Amino acid sequence: MVAHNPSFCDITWGAGGSTADLTLDIANKMQNIICVESMMHLTCTNMPVEKIDHALETIKSNGIQNVLALRGDPPHGQDKFVQVEGGFACALDLVKHIRAKYGDYFGITVAGYPEAHPDAIGDNGLATLEAYQNDLAYLKRKVDAGADLIVTQLFYDTDIFLKFVNDCRQIGINCPIVPGIMPINNYKGFLRMTGFCKTKIPDEITAALEPIKDNDEAVKAYGIHLGTEMCRKILANGIKTLHLYTLNMEKSALAILMNLGLIEESKISRPLPWRRPANVFRVKEDVRPIFWANRPKSYISRTIGWDQYPQGRWGDSRNPSYGALSDHQFMRPRARDKKLQEEWATPLKSIDDIQEKFQSYCLGKLRSSPWSELDGLQPETKIIHEQLGKINLKGFLTINSQPAVNGERSDSPSVGWGGPGGYVYQKAYLEFFCSPEKLDALVKKCKSFPSLTYVAVNKTGNLVSNISVKDVNAVTWGVFPAKEIIQPTVVDPASFVVWKDEAFEIWSRSWSALYPDGDPSKKLLEQIQNSYYLVSLVDNNYMDGMGGQNRVSGHLPRTDPGSSSHQLLKIGTDPSLGQTSPHATRHPTSSIPPLDSFHESFLLFRKQLKIGCVATPDLTCFHSKGFACVEHFTSSLIRNSPEADVEKSLPSIESCFMTVSALQ
């Protein structure tokens, strides 16, 4: 759901603070790892002021700025809310405290009750007029005390909600009021939730559910239909924002939004090629090294301690100080760990088996990769997966790439980012592991083509490069109306040396660790890890990339073997496109300049939550997807000698540069 760019997502607070530590941890991950604006619920139940302030200080330090202030339900086993000593009596007290102590830092949301608060609803299922009016007056006091937004309790009678909005406006409540929509996913859960909240169930809903109550699929389908019609009526009455309670079951919510035409699975827009954290301290970050494209969570964890983040340009490559590798970078969700075990822990007898494993991933036969946090192949990869598989069988084990792009529309479904109205450009990039013999042959071949720049390093730090470690290369940029040029990804040799530690560690921590000690497969992987080089290769001639000729169709082109793209490495390139040293140099990691902090200035304040999206789903469970790249190869390798392999594969690598969008 995060891929559809909701305005915010919620994380609930357990009754009496029973899940405080878990809630704080999940909220931090949502904001900084999943990269979605997060709103944490905070209640008064069993919460002395010190505990409330601890929660607020924690989320503030994590860059979270949005809080839903609630009184809270009684703890399990209690019938009524009881104010604890040193605590608050109601949500109004909590709102006043947050504003008094934290000023305008937090955006504060409060709950609204279209049918009145459950405590005010009688045994007949209705609140008296006096009780309803008192509840409205209390809501106004919360808004006057500093609340910015109202999200309502669930309801199933849209007329009641629309009347509630009108009543709020009549008494001077002018902040946004967002309807809380809870899709019906199963009959028993529906009865339990409506009973707990004392929600009115219209007769027509009861009549529709009664004959299908034992058929879960039918109930879910009806829930999607009902939710769609409720939202249509609400939107038709001028309400611009929806809040969907998913309860960790997002499929119904997504179906409702698709029925409304608010989202399309095939048209997920990307503000940048990578997802920016919602953390207030990183909100302006717009430049990153390309190496972590498949492992965005790892990149965030290794840079979370930075005081400033690059904006506009990467700057001095010696400045950023990356966090040390720890177990955190190699931890995986249980389901992903199981998938890796199933797909990658098979017997390996030779390097051919390893190459076939990489090939199988590129062909979509495997859903996981030790070098990727993403789930399976990205759509653009499937266009060229067969060609990609061929190069891996020749010993170039690809883990990252992107195609050359020359002025493709920014709303292209394959390579677009940044929204409509702009044009995007990319230099072709390829990253892979290979043997020293293949690297030597590659270096020799590249001397004839000055548009190619490369950096290669092995596990011990021996460096092979035809550029300086200070040479930062922008490999992705975009041109948009009324904006400066945006360059979101770079190849930075100094950062590459940092990344190589992680990339090589994955061989042992994420792959060979799947085998028992002494297993021949484990020993083979360790040999590869200790002998191979990690190579970063850029073709700086982006002019032959996909561009204007594809703007109408939006499809990636197939490279004609006779085209300038296919012939690039054979005919040479214009020296004006970039001069490089013809001599590769080898030197140890110790010669790399030390890394410390950035000097660029950075805006450290972010205004509170702005409600502007049409759909703002409530999420408490996530599956993160990013973007990735794959390469397109049009030639196959036929000989076995290292020099012959490189000779044959370079045109293939080149056409990857010229034609494709890439997968991690």
DODREN-612958 format. One line per 5 residues: number of its first residue (from 1); for each residue y, x, z of C-alpha. Coordinates in steps of 0.25 Angstrom, whole numbers. Last residue first. Layout:
! residues N
NUM = Y/X/Z  ...
//
This chain:
! residues 664
664 = -22/71/-34  -20/65/-47  -10/68/-58  -2/62/-69  -6/67/-82
659 = -1/73/-96  5/86/-97  1/94/-85  -13/89/-86  -12/93/-101
654 = -9/107/-96  -21/108/-87  -29/104/-99  -22/115/-107  -25/124/-96
649 = -40/121/-95  -45/128/-107  -39/141/-105  -41/140/-90  -56/137/-92
644 = -57/149/-102  -51/158/-92  -60/154/-81  -73/155/-90  -81/142/-91
639 = -77/136/-105  -75/122/-109  -63/117/-101  -58/103/-105  -45/100/-111
634 = -36/87/-109  -33/89/-95  -24/79/-87  -21/82/-73  -20/73/-61
629 = -9/69/-51  -8/62/-38  -1/51/-31  -2/46/-17  -10/35/-10
624 = -11/33/4  -20/22/10  -14/15/22  -16/6/34  -6/-1/42
619 = 2/-6/31  13/-18/31  17/-20/16  31/-19/12  33/-27/-1
614 = 46/-30/-8  52/-17/-4  66/-16/1  65/-15/16  73/-3/21
609 = 67/4/33  77/12/41  86/23/35  81/37/34  86/49/41
604 = 82/63/39  89/67/26  85/80/21  92/94/20  84/105/12
599 = 81/117/21  66/115/21  57/122/31  48/135/31  38/141/22
594 = 36/156/21  37/163/8  24/165/1  19/179/1  9/177/12
589 = 2/167/2  -4/179/-5  1/184/-19  -4/183/-33  6/183/-45
584 = 5/177/-59  12/183/-70  19/176/-81  31/171/-72  35/158/-76
579 = 46/152/-84  49/137/-85  51/127/-96  60/137/-103  47/144/-107
574 = 43/133/-117  28/131/-115  16/137/-121  8/133/-133  -5/132/-127
569 = -2/128/-113  6/116/-118  -4/112/-129  -9/99/-122  5/95/-118
564 = 11/98/-132  1/88/-138  -11/92/-146  -21/89/-136  -14/75/-134
559 = -12/73/-119  -16/59/-114  -3/52/-109  -2/46/-96  2/31/-96
554 = 15/24/-94  15/18/-107  30/17/-110  34/30/-103  23/38/-109
549 = 30/45/-121  42/47/-111  34/57/-102  21/63/-100  22/78/-99
544 = 25/88/-111  39/92/-104  32/95/-91  32/110/-94  31/116/-80
539 = 16/116/-80  13/118/-65  0/124/-59  -4/124/-44  -17/132/-42
534 = -26/132/-30  -34/145/-31  -49/145/-28  -57/155/-20  -58/151/-6
529 = -58/136/-8  -68/137/-19  -77/145/-10  -75/135/1  -79/124/-8
524 = -92/131/-11  -95/134/3  -94/119/7  -103/115/-5  -113/125/0
519 = -113/118/14  -113/128/25  -104/119/34  -105/104/30  -97/99/18
514 = -85/90/19  -77/101/24  -78/107/11  -69/97/5  -57/93/15
509 = -55/105/24  -62/116/15  -56/113/1  -44/106/7  -40/119/13
504 = -37/125/0  -27/114/-4  -21/114/10  -19/129/10  -14/128/-5
499 = -3/118/-1  5/129/7  4/138/-5  8/127/-14  20/125/-5
494 = 25/139/-8  22/136/-23  30/123/-24  26/114/-35  36/102/-34
489 = 35/87/-32  46/76/-30  57/81/-40  67/70/-41  79/72/-50
484 = 92/66/-45  93/51/-45  101/40/-52  90/37/-61  77/45/-59
479 = 72/58/-64  59/63/-58  52/76/-55  39/82/-53  35/97/-54
474 = 46/104/-47  43/118/-46  46/127/-34  46/142/-37  47/149/-23
469 = 32/153/-24  36/160/-37  29/156/-50  17/162/-58  7/160/-47
464 = -5/165/-40  -6/165/-25  -16/171/-16  -15/162/-3  -29/163/3
459 = -33/150/-2  -29/152/-17  -16/151/-23  -11/147/-37  3/144/-42
454 = 6/140/-56  17/138/-66  15/134/-81  27/133/-90  25/148/-93
449 = 12/146/-101  6/159/-106  4/164/-92  -3/152/-88  -16/157/-95
444 = -17/169/-86  -14/161/-73  -25/151/-77  -35/162/-80  -33/168/-66
439 = -34/154/-60  -47/151/-66  -53/164/-61  -46/162/-47  -54/148/-46
434 = -46/135/-47  -40/124/-38  -30/115/-44  -15/110/-45  -9/105/-58
429 = 5/101/-61  12/96/-73  27/95/-72  32/82/-69  43/72/-74
424 = 47/58/-70  57/48/-76  65/38/-69  68/23/-69  56/18/-61
419 = 51/23/-48  50/37/-42  36/40/-48  29/40/-61  17/47/-65
414 = 6/37/-69  13/23/-67  26/28/-74  38/23/-66  45/36/-67
409 = 45/36/-82  39/49/-87  48/60/-90  39/72/-93  27/72/-84
404 = 17/83/-83  5/79/-75  2/81/-60  -8/89/-53  -16/91/-40
399 = -30/94/-35  -36/100/-48  -49/109/-47  -48/118/-60  -62/122/-61
394 = -66/118/-74  -72/104/-69  -58/101/-64  -52/102/-78  -61/91/-83
389 = -59/81/-72  -44/80/-75  -47/76/-90  -56/65/-85  -46/60/-74
384 = -35/59/-84  -30/44/-83  -37/43/-70  -27/52/-64  -16/43/-67
379 = -21/32/-57  -23/42/-45  -37/47/-42  -43/45/-29  -36/42/-16
374 = -26/52/-12  -26/63/-1  -31/73/-11  -36/87/-11  -50/83/-5
369 = -51/73/-16  -55/58/-15  -59/47/-24  -70/54/-32  -75/50/-46
364 = -60/49/-51  -62/59/-62  -52/68/-55  -61/67/-42  -74/70/-50
359 = -67/82/-56  -64/88/-43  -78/86/-39  -83/92/-52  -75/104/-50
354 = -82/106/-36  -96/104/-42  -93/114/-53  -89/124/-42  -103/124/-37
349 = -113/117/-28  -105/106/-22  -113/95/-14  -104/83/-11  -94/82/-1
344 = -83/78/-10  -85/63/-13  -91/57/-1  -84/66/9  -71/64/2
339 = -73/49/3  -76/50/18  -64/58/21  -55/48/13  -61/36/21
334 = -58/44/34  -44/47/31  -43/62/29  -38/74/37  -36/87/30
329 = -21/88/31  -21/84/46  -31/95/49  -20/105/48  -13/113/37
324 = 0/119/42  13/111/40  21/115/28  34/123/29  44/120/18
319 = 54/131/15  47/141/5  48/131/-7  63/131/-6  68/117/-11
314 = 58/105/-14  69/97/-21  76/84/-20  72/82/-5  63/91/2
309 = 59/87/16  66/92/29  61/94/43  47/97/39  36/93/49
304 = 29/83/40  27/93/29  12/96/31  9/81/34  16/76/22
299 = 9/86/13  -5/82/19  -1/67/17  3/70/2  -11/76/-1
294 = -12/74/-16  2/78/-20  1/89/-10  3/100/-20  15/94/-27
289 = 26/100/-18  35/89/-13  49/83/-16  55/70/-12  57/69/3
284 = 68/60/6  60/51/16  54/63/22  61/62/36  61/47/36
279 = 46/47/34  42/38/23  34/49/17  36/51/2  24/47/-7
274 = 22/57/-19  26/56/-33  39/50/-28  43/36/-27  29/32/-32
269 = 27/18/-38  14/10/-37  13/2/-50  -2/0/-53  -4/-6/-39
264 = 7/-16/-42  16/-21/-31  26/-32/-29  20/-41/-39  18/-52/-29
259 = 3/-52/-31  3/-37/-30  10/-38/-16  0/-48/-12  -12/-39/-17
254 = -6/-27/-9  -5/-36/4  -20/-41/2  -25/-26/0  -18/-20/12
249 = -27/-24/23  -23/-15/34  -16/-26/41  -8/-29/29  4/-36/34
244 = 13/-37/22  29/-36/23  36/-42/12  50/-39/7  60/-46/-2
239 = 61/-60/4  70/-69/-5  62/-82/-5  53/-78/-17  48/-66/-9
234 = 43/-75/2  37/-85/-8  30/-74/-15  26/-67/-2  19/-80/3
229 = 12/-82/-11  6/-68/-11  2/-68/4  -6/-81/1  -13/-76/-11
224 = -16/-63/-4  -21/-71/8  -29/-80/-1  -36/-68/-7  -39/-62/7
219 = -45/-75/11  -54/-76/-1  -59/-62/1  -62/-65/16  -70/-77/13
214 = -72/-84/26  -58/-91/27  -59/-96/13  -60/-111/15  -50/-110/27
209 = -40/-101/20  -33/-110/11  -32/-121/21  -26/-112/31  -16/-107/21
204 = -12/-121/17  -10/-125/32  0/-114/34  -4/-104/45  7/-102/56
199 = 6/-88/62  3/-87/77  3/-72/76  -10/-71/83  -16/-83/76
194 = -10/-78/62  -17/-65/64  -31/-70/69  -31/-81/58  -28/-71/47
189 = -38/-61/52  -49/-72/52  -45/-76/38  -45/-63/31  -34/-55/23
184 = -22/-65/24  -10/-57/20  0/-55/31  15/-56/26  26/-52/35
179 = 39/-56/29  51/-46/30  64/-50/36  76/-41/32  87/-41/41
174 = 97/-52/42  94/-60/55  107/-68/56  101/-81/62  100/-88/49
169 = 94/-76/43  82/-77/53  80/-92/50  79/-89/35  69/-78/37
164 = 61/-87/46  61/-99/36  56/-90/26  45/-85/35  41/-100/39
159 = 41/-104/24  31/-92/21  21/-98/30  10/-87/32  17/-78/42
154 = 16/-64/47  26/-59/57  39/-55/50  46/-42/47  60/-41/51
149 = 69/-29/48  80/-20/53  79/-23/68  91/-18/76  94/-26/88
144 = 100/-37/79  86/-38/72  79/-40/85  89/-50/90  87/-58/78
139 = 72/-58/80  75/-64/94  83/-75/88  72/-78/78  62/-79/90
134 = 71/-88/97  73/-97/85  58/-98/84  56/-101/99  67/-112/98
129 = 60/-118/86  47/-118/93  36/-109/88  24/-114/81  9/-112/82
124 = 6/-124/91  3/-115/102  18/-110/102  24/-99/94  34/-90/102
119 = 25/-79/106  21/-79/91  35/-75/87  42/-85/78  36/-91/66
114 = 43/-82/56  42/-70/67  50/-58/64  46/-44/68  55/-32/69
109 = 58/-20/60  66/-8/65  71/3/55  71/15/65  82/26/64
104 = 94/16/66  96/19/81  84/25/88  86/22/103  94/9/102
99 = 88/4/89  74/6/94  77/0/108  83/-12/102  71/-15/93
94 = 61/-13/104  69/-22/114  69/-33/102  54/-31/101  51/-36/115
89 = 50/-33/129  52/-17/128  45/-7/137  48/0/150  38/-8/158
84 = 29/-16/147  33/-29/142  22/-39/141  17/-46/128  8/-57/131
79 = -7/-60/129  -13/-46/133  -27/-41/130  -22/-32/118  -8/-28/120
74 = 3/-39/118  9/-39/104  21/-31/101  36/-32/103  39/-27/90
69 = 48/-17/83  43/-13/69  48/1/67  53/9/55  58/23/54
64 = 46/32/54  50/47/52  38/53/60  48/57/71  53/42/71
59 = 39/37/72  37/45/85  50/42/91  48/27/90  34/28/96
54 = 38/37/107  50/27/109  41/15/111  32/23/120  44/27/129
49 = 49/12/129  36/7/135  27/0/125  16/-9/130  20/-19/119
44 = 34/-15/113  29/-14/99  32/-4/88  27/-6/73  29/6/64
39 = 35/4/51  31/14/40  38/19/27  26/24/19  22/38/17
34 = 7/38/20  9/51/27  23/50/34  26/35/36  12/30/37
29 = 6/42/44  17/41/55  15/26/57  0/29/58  2/39/69
24 = 12/30/77  3/18/76  -9/26/80  -2/32/92  4/18/96
19 = -9/10/94  -10/3/108  6/2/108  5/-11/115  -1/-18/103
14 = -3/-8/92  9/-4/83  8/-8/69  10/1/57  19/-5/46
9 = 22/-1/31  36/0/25  43/-3/12  30/-3/4  29/7/-7
4 = 17/2/-15  9/15/-12  9/12/3  0/0/0
//
